[in-house]
Amino acid sequence: MERLLDEVAKFHMTYIIGADQPEYQSWSRIRQASLSMGYKFRIDDFQICDDTAAVKISNVGVAPIYRDAWVAVDGVRSDWSLAGLMPGESKWLQITVPKLSVSSVLSIECDHLVKGQKICFEADI
């Protein structure tokens, strides 16, 4: 399994179609391999000062996101797309938000999501 996970990271894999794999691998192994793929965002810090939110975000996955997506606070998007955040990298973003407060909501927005779909992220701040 380690070799498979190394190859997933080496080639920045987001997904793979393996229709015949249940004949050769257990569902547990298929699930483990698929969960190791793709981007994974982590919010490392989130600070508020007056009308500006500062957000530090990292890609802790093995691939970049292949569509434009933006960190947003209360629906106001950052100027920088997360498509430029490679695995292992982090970036500070500043977002000016009118009426910013401690109850402001942080999200990741993408115009290519289907209704109800969300881009999840880890946060321990």
Secondary structure, DSSP 8 states (H G I E B T S, - for coil): -HHHHHHHHHTT------TTGGGTS-HHHHHHHHHTSS--EEEEEEEEETTEEEEEEEE-SSS--SS--EEEETTEE-SS-GGG--TT-EEEEEEE-TT--TT--EEEE-TT--TT----EEE--
